[in-house]
Amino acid sequence: MENAEQAKMILGLIKVYGCRTVSIIGSILAITGMLLSTIFDQSIYFHFITIGLLAGCGLGLLFITQLVIVTVWFDRKLALATGIAECGSGFGMAIFAFISDYFIHTYTWKGAMIILAGFVATCLVFSGLYAEPDCPSLTTSSKQAMNSKSLFCQVLEETADFSLLWTRKSFLLFVLSQFILNLVFFTPVIIITDRIRRTGFDSSGASVYCCFGIANGFGRILFGSISTSFDVDNLWLLIVVTIALSATVWLTNLAHTLATMQLFYALIGIFFGK
């Protein structure tokens, strides 16, 4: 529910200000949150605000805008285009698994966070390169017509209305399933390092993250190609992949070597691509 509301809010902001502006704002929020976390680190609760709230909202803005900009320019083979646009998250995880591990051991977590904030700063440049038509945002005359209320308040009012969505039972079931799925969606990935340590493998977990990331990148392209090239019902494809993902997560309990752990997490990465 929270993800749905956040996405709806971001889409409203994009409608008013456009993808470029919203993405730049997201970059600034993410950088600010990451840098502040290294300055005031006395309490874990402060990290909830800096990393969880500021950086999290900033990265959310970046993620939604890069999806929207793809749908603006692509009509045919949209699923494949979206898969290609998202595959960078998987390949990026594969690369930064080792880079982040090196930065943490060399410069401590604070130094690593500052360096990673520098990488996020490149999103300012790439966001400025967004080419968007006039249709996603409001025209000048439409903006001038809103003289009684601010644009932001107008967006709040428009995005707060879920009445039409709640009338569809199929949508309610989909929201419930996605809510349950997202409760544990990233848990297997988050606990990789702890599982490696408890199992006693001589590894920091970077190699497992790398396998997951590479497989996830290819998985996004793979399922995008399947949705585009074959006449398949995307809902049923999602159901089958979700069942396979659940089974693979359970099978990780049978991993007794580093190689089998890497194999299972590579499979998880592929299924996460859907």
Buried (B, 14 or more C-beta within 10 A) or exposed (E): EEEEEBBBBBBBBBBBBBBBBBBBBBBBBBBBBBBBBBEEBEEEEBBEBBBBEBBBBBBBBBBBBBBBBBEBEBEEBBBBBBBBBBBEBBBBBBBBBBBBBBBBEEEEBEEBBBBBBEEBBEBBEEBEEBEBEEEBBBEEEEBEEEEEEEBEEBBEEBBEEBEEEEEEEEEEEEBEEBEEEEEEEEEBBEEBBEBBEEEEBEBBBBBBBBBBBBBBBBBBBBBBBBBBEEEEEEEEBBEEBBEBBEEBBEBBEEBEEBEEBBBBBBBBBBBBBB
